[in-house]
Every structure is written in structure tokens, then in C-alpha cells.
């Protein structure tokens, strides 16, 4: 499902008395406005294979709340600590906060 279709579905299925006259076209317009404002559903890394594929420079928030960046092929760094750690030990799932390939 595309991000737009997912937003349309969410808006269309809101149950609120003030939205009683909402049409599908209204829901589509609302979804388009949300996307135009820059909303993107956060990407979540859930498997070790996905974690291994994360490119250098990506910043994640791990399940434990740690903010870490991929430093090189085997290491990551935690903000506030200059010691690298093995990238494969990031506690999953992890939310991608920044991806330099998408900037």
C-alpha cells in the first residue's frame, strides 16, 4: 500500500461527528496535503539482514532508545561516546531517523 493510500484509508475511517460529511475526495485531498507538508512514515529496521543493509551515515533509534549511526562496514557509534561498537548488536526494531541517501 502506498503512503498516500494508507493516509486516505486512515482519514476516510476516522469516526468523528464533525466529519460526518467527509467524502472520499476530501480524504484524498487531506492525504495529499499531509504528504505535501513533508510527512513520511518512519522506516523501521526489523531484521539483522535489514540492519546489515543500512548504509554508512544512517542514524537509528534502537528499541532500547539508543541513538546510533552507522560508521563503516562493521561499526556504529553512539552519540556522546567516541568508542565504536559492532553494528550488528543494535537492539531491533530500530527506527531510521536520518538516511543521507534520502536527504
N, CA, C and O atoms as CSV, one atom per row, in Angstrom:
chain,resi,resn,atom,element,x,y,z
A,1,UNK,N,N,0.855,-1.173,0.000
A,1,UNK,CA,C,0.000,0.000,0.000
A,1,UNK,C,C,0.903,1.238,0.000
A,1,UNK,O,O,1.871,1.307,0.758
A,2,UNK,N,N,0.582,2.209,-0.851
A,2,UNK,CA,C,1.379,3.437,-0.894
A,2,UNK,C,C,1.107,4.291,0.339
A,2,UNK,O,O,0.104,4.109,1.029
A,3,UNK,N,N,2.027,5.237,0.607
A,3,UNK,CA,C,1.830,6.143,1.740
A,3,UNK,C,C,0.533,6.930,1.570
A,3,UNK,O,O,-0.195,7.153,2.536
A,4,UNK,N,N,0.248,7.352,0.331
A,4,UNK,CA,C,-0.980,8.114,0.081
A,4,UNK,C,C,-2.210,7.257,0.368
A,4,UNK,O,O,-3.135,7.704,1.046
A,5,UNK,N,N,-2.222,6.034,-0.141
A,5,UNK,CA,C,-3.362,5.144,0.075
A,5,UNK,C,C,-3.560,4.857,1.559
A,5,UNK,O,O,-4.692,4.789,2.037
A,6,UNK,N,N,-2.460,4.690,2.285
A,6,UNK,CA,C,-2.547,4.438,3.717
A,6,UNK,C,C,-3.151,5.641,4.451
A,6,UNK,O,O,-3.984,5.478,5.342
A,7,UNK,N,N,-2.719,6.855,4.065
A,7,UNK,CA,C,-3.283,8.062,4.686
A,7,UNK,C,C,-4.754,8.243,4.331
A,7,UNK,O,O,-5.561,8.596,5.191
A,8,UNK,N,N,-5.107,8.005,3.076
A,8,UNK,CA,C,-6.516,8.109,2.663
A,8,UNK,C,C,-7.357,7.155,3.502
A,8,UNK,O,O,-8.423,7.528,3.991
A,9,UNK,N,N,-6.883,5.933,3.667
A,9,UNK,CA,C,-7.606,4.947,4.460
A,9,UNK,C,C,-7.765,5.418,5.907
A,9,UNK,O,O,-8.842,5.284,6.487
A,10,UNK,N,N,-6.705,5.964,6.486
A,10,UNK,CA,C,-6.779,6.461,7.866
A,10,UNK,C,C,-7.787,7.604,8.002
A,10,UNK,O,O,-8.622,7.607,8.907
A,11,UNK,N,N,-7.693,8.574,7.089
A,11,UNK,CA,C,-8.596,9.730,7.146
A,11,UNK,C,C,-10.036,9.294,6.887
A,11,UNK,O,O,-10.953,9.725,7.586
A,12,UNK,N,N,-10.231,8.445,5.892
A,12,UNK,CA,C,-11.574,8.000,5.500
A,12,UNK,C,C,-12.263,7.253,6.632
A,12,UNK,O,O,-13.487,7.311,6.750
A,13,UNK,N,N,-11.506,6.558,7.459
A,13,UNK,CA,C,-12.087,5.746,8.514
A,13,UNK,C,C,-12.132,6.421,9.881
A,13,UNK,O,O,-12.414,5.766,10.884
A,14,UNK,N,N,-11.859,7.713,9.931
A,14,UNK,CA,C,-11.979,8.453,11.194
A,14,UNK,C,C,-13.454,8.534,11.556
A,14,UNK,O,O,-14.288,8.902,10.730
A,15,UNK,N,N,-13.763,8.189,12.791
A,15,UNK,CA,C,-15.152,8.282,13.244
A,15,UNK,C,C,-15.284,9.478,14.172
A,15,UNK,O,O,-14.947,9.414,15.354
A,16,UNK,N,N,-15.777,10.561,13.610
A,16,UNK,CA,C,-15.975,11.781,14.390
A,16,UNK,C,C,-17.226,12.476,13.872
A,16,UNK,O,O,-17.413,12.589,12.660
A,17,UNK,N,N,-18.087,12.943,14.778
A,17,UNK,CA,C,-19.330,13.588,14.348
A,17,UNK,C,C,-19.093,14.770,13.406
A,17,UNK,O,O,-19.890,15.003,12.497
A,18,UNK,N,N,-18.009,15.514,13.616
A,18,UNK,CA,C,-17.768,16.701,12.784
A,18,UNK,C,C,-17.316,16.325,11.377
A,18,UNK,O,O,-17.296,17.177,10.489
A,19,UNK,N,N,-16.952,15.061,11.161
A,19,UNK,CA,C,-16.527,14.628,9.837
A,19,UNK,C,C,-17.617,13.821,9.126
A,19,UNK,O,O,-17.330,13.063,8.200
A,20,UNK,N,N,-18.858,13.988,9.562
A,20,UNK,CA,C,-19.957,13.196,9.015
A,20,UNK,C,C,-20.146,13.417,7.516
A,20,UNK,O,O,-20.660,12.531,6.833
A,21,UNK,N,N,-19.750,14.558,6.991
A,21,UNK,CA,C,-19.944,14.835,5.577
A,21,UNK,C,C,-18.649,14.676,4.777
A,21,UNK,O,O,-18.562,15.160,3.648
A,22,UNK,N,N,-17.669,14.021,5.332
A,22,UNK,CA,C,-16.399,13.784,4.651
A,22,UNK,C,C,-16.618,12.843,3.470
A,22,UNK,O,O,-17.249,11.795,3.607
A,23,UNK,N,N,-16.095,13.224,2.325
A,23,UNK,CA,C,-16.182,12.368,1.140
A,23,UNK,C,C,-14.823,11.724,0.886
A,23,UNK,O,O,-13.816,12.125,1.470
A,24,UNK,N,N,-14.806,10.737,0.023
A,24,UNK,CA,C,-13.547,10.104,-0.345
A,24,UNK,C,C,-12.614,11.135,-0.982
A,24,UNK,O,O,-11.408,11.116,-0.736
A,25,UNK,N,N,-13.162,12.019,-1.786
A,25,UNK,CA,C,-12.347,13.069,-2.410
A,25,UNK,C,C,-11.729,13.971,-1.337
A,25,UNK,O,O,-10.581,14.393,-1.473
A,26,UNK,N,N,-12.494,14.273,-0.257
A,26,UNK,CA,C,-11.948,15.055,0.864
A,26,UNK,C,C,-10.784,14.304,1.516
A,26,UNK,O,O,-9.737,14.887,1.796
A,27,UNK,N,N,-10.979,13.008,1.751
A,27,UNK,CA,C,-9.932,12.191,2.379
A,27,UNK,C,C,-8.676,12.169,1.517
A,27,UNK,O,O,-7.565,12.228,2.043
A,28,UNK,N,N,-8.839,12.085,0.208
A,28,UNK,CA,C,-7.690,12.105,-0.705
A,28,UNK,C,C,-6.979,13.454,-0.661
A,28,UNK,O,O,-5.750,13.508,-0.668
A,29,UNK,N,N,-7.749,14.543,-0.617
A,29,UNK,CA,C,-7.152,15.885,-0.550
A,29,UNK,C,C,-6.390,16.084,0.759
A,29,UNK,O,O,-5.315,16.683,0.773
A,30,UNK,N,N,-6.955,15.579,1.858
A,30,UNK,CA,C,-6.283,15.676,3.155
A,30,UNK,C,C,-4.980,14.874,3.121
A,30,UNK,O,O,-3.944,15.351,3.586
A,31,UNK,N,N,-5.029,13.670,2.578
A,31,UNK,CA,C,-3.828,12.837,2.473
A,31,UNK,C,C,-2.767,13.525,1.611
A,31,UNK,O,O,-1.588,13.512,1.963
A,32,UNK,N,N,-3.166,14.119,0.500
A,32,UNK,CA,C,-2.226,14.825,-0.370
A,32,UNK,C,C,-1.591,16.011,0.358
A,32,UNK,O,O,-0.396,16.265,0.204
A,33,UNK,N,N,-2.386,16.737,1.152
A,33,UNK,CA,C,-1.861,17.884,1.899
A,33,UNK,C,C,-0.856,17.435,2.957
A,33,UNK,O,O,0.167,18.088,3.165
A,34,UNK,N,N,-1.147,16.327,3.619
A,34,UNK,CA,C,-0.226,15.791,4.637
A,34,UNK,C,C,1.097,15.402,3.984
A,34,UNK,O,O,2.163,15.720,4.512
A,35,UNK,N,N,1.042,14.720,2.844
A,35,UNK,CA,C,2.258,14.328,2.131
A,35,UNK,C,C,3.018,15.544,1.611
A,35,UNK,O,O,4.247,15.582,1.670
A,36,UNK,N,N,2.287,16.543,1.100
A,36,UNK,CA,C,2.930,17.759,0.590
A,36,UNK,C,C,3.633,18.530,1.706
A,36,UNK,O,O,4.614,19.231,1.455
A,37,UNK,N,N,3.139,18.402,2.926
A,37,UNK,CA,C,3.758,19.082,4.067
A,37,UNK,C,C,5.033,18.380,4.519
A,37,UNK,O,O,5.736,18.878,5.397
A,38,UNK,N,N,5.336,17.223,3.925
A,38,UNK,CA,C,6.587,16.541,4.219
A,38,UNK,C,C,6.475,15.305,5.077
A,38,UNK,O,O,7.497,14.716,5.430
A,39,UNK,N,N,5.271,14.890,5.428
A,39,UNK,CA,C,5.124,13.683,6.250
A,39,UNK,C,C,5.606,12.464,5.497
A,39,UNK,O,O,5.259,12.249,4.335
A,40,UNK,N,N,6.407,11.674,6.177
A,40,UNK,CA,C,6.804,10.366,5.667
A,40,UNK,C,C,6.738,9.395,6.836
A,40,UNK,O,O,7.244,9.690,7.918
A,41,UNK,N,N,6.126,8.257,6.628
A,41,UNK,CA,C,6.058,7.237,7.666
A,41,UNK,C,C,7.481,6.779,7.960
A,41,UNK,O,O,8.235,6.473,7.036
A,42,UNK,N,N,7.856,6.728,9.232
A,42,UNK,CA,C,9.229,6.313,9.559
A,42,UNK,C,C,9.523,4.894,9.081
A,42,UNK,O,O,8.686,3.998,9.185
A,43,UNK,N,N,10.730,4.715,8.558
A,43,UNK,CA,C,11.174,3.384,8.154
A,43,UNK,C,C,11.666,2.648,9.391
A,43,UNK,O,O,12.369,3.232,10.216
A,44,UNK,N,N,11.318,1.404,9.531
A,44,UNK,CA,C,11.710,0.601,10.685
A,44,UNK,C,C,12.544,-0.584,10.213
A,44,UNK,O,O,12.144,-1.327,9.317
A,45,UNK,N,N,13.709,-0.745,10.834
A,45,UNK,CA,C,14.582,-1.879,10.561
A,45,UNK,C,C,14.205,-2.966,11.553
A,45,UNK,O,O,14.278,-2.749,12.763
A,46,UNK,N,N,13.803,-4.133,11.062
A,46,UNK,CA,C,13.299,-5.180,11.958
A,46,UNK,C,C,14.136,-6.450,11.988
A,46,UNK,O,O,14.004,-7.255,12.909
A,47,UNK,N,N,14.993,-6.640,10.994
A,47,UNK,CA,C,15.774,-7.881,10.936
A,47,UNK,C,C,17.266,-7.577,10.865
A,47,UNK,O,O,17.669,-6.473,10.497
A,48,UNK,N,N,18.077,-8.566,11.218
A,48,UNK,CA,C,19.532,-8.430,11.134
A,48,UNK,C,C,19.964,-8.190,9.686
A,48,UNK,O,O,20.916,-7.451,9.433
A,49,UNK,N,N,19.273,-8.807,8.752
A,49,UNK,CA,C,19.592,-8.617,7.336
A,49,UNK,C,C,19.348,-7.165,6.905
A,49,UNK,O,O,20.164,-6.584,6.190
A,50,UNK,N,N,18.222,-6.581,7.341
A,50,UNK,CA,C,17.940,-5.172,7.039
A,50,UNK,C,C,18.980,-4.272,7.697
A,50,UNK,O,O,19.426,-3.296,7.094
A,51,UNK,N,N,19.370,-4.596,8.933
A,51,UNK,CA,C,20.370,-3.801,9.654
A,51,UNK,C,C,21.701,-3.823,8.909
A,51,UNK,O,O,22.360,-2.790,8.789
A,52,UNK,N,N,22.095,-4.974,8.415
A,52,UNK,CA,C,23.344,-5.107,7.665
A,52,UNK,C,C,23.313,-4.269,6.390
A,52,UNK,O,O,24.348,-3.762,5.959
A,53,UNK,N,N,22.138,-4.121,5.785
A,53,UNK,CA,C,21.999,-3.380,4.530
A,53,UNK,C,C,21.940,-1.864,4.718
A,53,UNK,O,O,22.006,-1.118,3.741
A,54,UNK,N,N,21.815,-1.404,5.964
A,54,UNK,CA,C,21.733,0.037,6.233
A,54,UNK,C,C,23.049,0.695,5.806
A,54,UNK,O,O,24.119,0.245,6.217
A,55,UNK,N,N,22.986,1.758,4.984
A,55,UNK,CA,C,24.223,2.389,4.511
A,55,UNK,C,C,24.926,3.239,5.583
A,55,UNK,O,O,24.325,3.648,6.576
A,56,UNK,N,N,26.195,3.480,5.345
A,56,UNK,CA,C,27.009,4.327,6.214
A,56,UNK,C,C,26.350,5.703,6.361
A,56,UNK,O,O,25.876,6.280,5.382
A,57,UNK,N,N,26.326,6.218,7.590
A,57,UNK,CA,C,25.774,7.545,7.841
A,57,UNK,C,C,24.338,7.557,8.331
A,57,UNK,O,O,23.851,8.590,8.791
A,58,UNK,N,N,23.654,6.425,8.240
A,58,UNK,CA,C,22.275,6.345,8.714
A,58,UNK,C,C,22.252,6.441,10.239
A,58,UNK,O,O,23.099,5.864,10.921
A,59,UNK,N,N,21.275,7.176,10.759
A,59,UNK,CA,C,21.103,7.317,12.205
A,59,UNK,C,C,19.816,6.600,12.593
A,59,UNK,O,O,18.769,6.796,11.976
A,60,UNK,N,N,19.910,5.762,13.632
A,60,UNK,CA,C,18.779,4.969,14.104
A,60,UNK,C,C,18.484,5.244,15.577
A,60,UNK,O,O,19.365,5.649,16.335
A,61,UNK,N,N,17.224,5.018,15.969
A,61,UNK,CA,C,16.861,4.937,17.391
A,61,UNK,C,C,16.485,3.483,17.638
A,61,UNK,O,O,15.501,2.981,17.095
A,62,UNK,N,N,17.290,2.809,18.474
A,62,UNK,CA,C,17.073,1.379,18.715
A,62,UNK,C,C,15.885,1.155,19.636
A,62,UNK,O,O,15.342,2.094,20.217
A,63,UNK,N,N,15.494,-0.101,19.756
A,63,UNK,CA,C,14.401,-0.482,20.652
A,63,UNK,C,C,14.684,-0.017,22.081
A,63,UNK,O,O,13.765,0.346,22.815
A,64,UNK,N,N,15.963,-0.032,22.468
A,64,UNK,CA,C,16.367,0.391,23.817
A,64,UNK,C,C,16.424,1.908,23.962
A,64,UNK,O,O,16.617,2.419,25.065
A,65,UNK,N,N,16.256,2.640,22.844
A,65,UNK,CA,C,16.287,4.097,22.893
A,65,UNK,C,C,17.626,4.705,22.547
A,65,UNK,O,O,17.770,5.927,22.560
A,66,UNK,N,N,18.601,3.884,22.239
A,66,UNK,CA,C,19.933,4.363,21.873
A,66,UNK,C,C,19.895,5.021,20.500
A,66,UNK,O,O,19.297,4.485,19.567
A,67,UNK,N,N,20.534,6.183,20.376
A,67,UNK,CA,C,20.681,6.842,19.085
A,67,UNK,C,C,22.066,6.490,18.569
A,67,UNK,O,O,23.071,6.823,19.197
A,68,UNK,N,N,22.121,5.816,17.425
A,68,UNK,CA,C,23.393,5.340,16.885
A,68,UNK,C,C,23.464,5.608,15.393
A,68,UNK,O,O,22.446,5.670,14.704
A,69,UNK,N,N,24.693,5.768,14.907
A,69,UNK,CA,C,24.923,5.993,13.483
A,69,UNK,C,C,25.831,4.897,12.940
A,69,UNK,O,O,26.753,4.442,13.618
A,70,UNK,N,N,25.558,4.485,11.717
A,70,UNK,CA,C,26.433,3.505,11.043
A,70,UNK,C,C,27.701,4.241,10.659
A,70,UNK,O,O,27.650,5.244,9.947
A,71,UNK,N,N,28.847,3.744,11.130
A,71,UNK,CA,C,30.127,4.408,10.890
A,71,UNK,C,C,30.847,3.831,9.678
A,71,UNK,O,O,31.298,4.577,8.809
A,72,UNK,N,N,30.955,2.525,9.617
A,72,UNK,CA,C,31.607,1.850,8.494
A,72,UNK,C,C,30.943,0.487,8.297
A,72,UNK,O,O,29.838,0.256,8.789
A,73,UNK,N,N,31.614,-0.408,7.582
A,73,UNK,CA,C,31.011,-1.698,7.247
A,73,UNK,C,C,30.693,-2.556,8.464
A,73,UNK,O,O,29.778,-3.377,8.411
A,74,UNK,N,N,31.435,-2.381,9.569
A,74,UNK,CA,C,31.233,-3.260,10.722
A,74,UNK,C,C,30.912,-2.536,12.024
A,74,UNK,O,O,30.518,-3.176,12.998
A,75,UNK,N,N,31.069,-1.225,12.061
A,75,UNK,CA,C,30.914,-0.479,13.306
A,75,UNK,C,C,29.855,0.606,13.243
A,75,UNK,O,O,29.512,1.127,12.181
A,76,UNK,N,N,29.356,0.920,14.425
A,76,UNK,CA,C,28.475,2.058,14.611
A,76,UNK,C,C,29.044,2.905,15.735
A,76,UNK,O,O,29.962,2.487,16.442
A,77,UNK,N,N,28.489,4.102,15.893
A,77,UNK,CA,C,28.872,4.963,17.006
A,77,UNK,C,C,27.600,5.472,17.677
A,77,UNK,O,O,26.577,5.703,17.032
A,78,UNK,N,N,27.701,5.636,18.985
A,78,UNK,CA,C,26.590,6.169,19.767
A,78,UNK,C,C,26.888,7.630,20.029
A,78,UNK,O,O,28.021,7.980,20.358
A,79,UNK,N,N,25.913,8.469,19.893
A,79,UNK,CA,C,26.124,9.893,20.143
A,79,UNK,C,C,26.492,10.102,21.604
A,79,UNK,O,O,25.846,9.564,22.503
A,80,UNK,N,N,27.540,10.891,21.831
A,80,UNK,CA,C,28.006,11.159,23.184
A,80,UNK,C,C,29.088,10.198,23.641
A,80,UNK,O,O,29.580,10.320,24.763
A,81,UNK,N,N,29.470,9.244,22.800
A,81,UNK,CA,C,30.513,8.272,23.148
A,81,UNK,C,C,31.364,8.060,21.903
A,81,UNK,O,O,30.837,7.705,20.849
A,82,UNK,N,N,32.669,8.274,22.011
A,82,UNK,CA,C,33.519,8.195,20.825
A,82,UNK,C,C,34.046,6.793,20.528
A,82,UNK,O,O,34.847,6.620,19.609
A,83,UNK,N,N,33.613,5.800,21.283
A,83,UNK,CA,C,34.063,4.417,21.046
A,83,UNK,C,C,33.107,3.711,20.088
A,83,UNK,O,O,31.899,3.690,20.326
A,84,UNK,N,N,33.634,3.133,19.008
A,84,UNK,CA,C,32.766,2.379,18.100
A,84,UNK,C,C,32.290,1.077,18.743
A,84,UNK,O,O,32.909,0.567,19.677
A,85,UNK,N,N,31.185,0.555,18.228
A,85,UNK,CA,C,30.653,-0.727,18.698
A,85,UNK,C,C,30.280,-1.559,17.476
A,85,UNK,O,O,30.087,-1.005,16.393
A,86,UNK,N,N,30.175,-2.867,17.626
A,86,UNK,CA,C,29.792,-3.724,16.486
A,86,UNK,C,C,28.351,-3.405,16.042
A,86,UNK,O,O,27.411,-3.515,16.830
A,87,UNK,N,N,28.198,-3.017,14.792
A,87,UNK,CA,C,26.897,-2.586,14.265
A,87,UNK,C,C,25.814,-3.651,14.432
A,87,UNK,O,O,24.646,-3.312,14.623
A,88,UNK,N,N,26.173,-4.902,14.366
A,88,UNK,CA,C,25.197,-5.986,14.427
A,88,UNK,C,C,24.502,-6.158,15.767
A,88,UNK,O,O,23.571,-6.956,15.869
A,89,UNK,N,N,24.930,-5.423,16.815
A,89,UNK,CA,C,24.295,-5.575,18.128
A,89,UNK,C,C,23.215,-4.537,18.398
A,89,UNK,O,O,22.684,-4.481,19.508
A,90,UNK,N,N,22.877,-3.715,17.412
A,90,UNK,CA,C,21.800,-2.738,17.599
A,90,UNK,C,C,20.521,-3.481,17.975
A,90,UNK,O,O,20.152,-4.462,17.328
A,91,UNK,N,N,19.852,-3.012,19.019
A,91,UNK,CA,C,18.633,-3.646,19.525
A,91,UNK,C,C,17.465,-3.325,18.587
A,91,UNK,O,O,17.054,-2.171,18.471
A,92,UNK,N,N,16.939,-4.351,17.922
A,92,UNK,CA,C,15.858,-4.181,16.946
A,92,UNK,C,C,14.494,-4.423,17.584
A,92,UNK,O,O,14.395,-5.162,18.563
A,93,UNK,N,N,13.455,-3.818,17.049
A,93,UNK,CA,C,13.416,-2.969,15.874
A,93,UNK,C,C,14.015,-1.595,16.154
A,93,UNK,O,O,14.056,-1.135,17.295
A,94,UNK,N,N,14.480,-0.949,15.079
A,94,UNK,CA,C,15.073,0.375,15.176
A,94,UNK,C,C,14.437,1.289,14.127
A,94,UNK,O,O,14.205,0.880,12.990
A,95,UNK,N,N,14.163,2.515,14.522
A,95,UNK,CA,C,13.548,3.491,13.623
A,95,UNK,C,C,14.642,4.323,12.960
A,95,UNK,O,O,15.534,4.835,13.636
A,96,UNK,N,N,14.573,4.456,11.649
A,96,UNK,CA,C,15.534,5.283,10.916
A,96,UNK,C,C,15.154,6.749,11.148
A,96,UNK,O,O,14.060,7.185,10.790
A,97,UNK,N,N,16.079,7.497,11.751
A,97,UNK,CA,C,15.856,8.914,12.000
A,97,UNK,C,C,16.404,9.781,10.881
A,97,UNK,O,O,15.852,10.838,10.575
A,98,UNK,N,N,17.497,9.329,10.269
A,98,UNK,CA,C,18.130,10.082,9.192
A,98,UNK,C,C,18.827,9.116,8.260
A,98,UNK,O,O,19.532,8.210,8.705
A,99,UNK,N,N,18.631,9.307,6.970
A,99,UNK,CA,C,19.305,8.494,5.955
A,99,UNK,C,C,19.900,9.455,4.938
A,99,UNK,O,O,19.155,10.099,4.199
A,100,UNK,N,N,21.244,9.571,4.879
A,100,UNK,CA,C,21.861,10.531,3.962
A,100,UNK,C,C,21.557,10.251,2.496
A,100,UNK,O,O,21.685,11.147,1.662
A,101,UNK,N,N,21.160,9.038,2.166
A,101,UNK,CA,C,20.823,8.729,0.774
A,101,UNK,C,C,19.450,9.268,0.403
A,101,UNK,O,O,19.101,9.299,-0.777
A,102,UNK,N,N,18.655,9.701,1.400
A,102,UNK,CA,C,17.321,10.245,1.141
A,102,UNK,C,C,17.260,11.747,1.396
A,102,UNK,O,O,16.201,12.358,1.252
A,103,UNK,N,N,18.376,12.340,1.768
A,103,UNK,CA,C,18.387,13.779,2.121
A,103,UNK,C,C,18.387,14.652,0.886
A,103,UNK,O,O,18.395,15.878,0.997
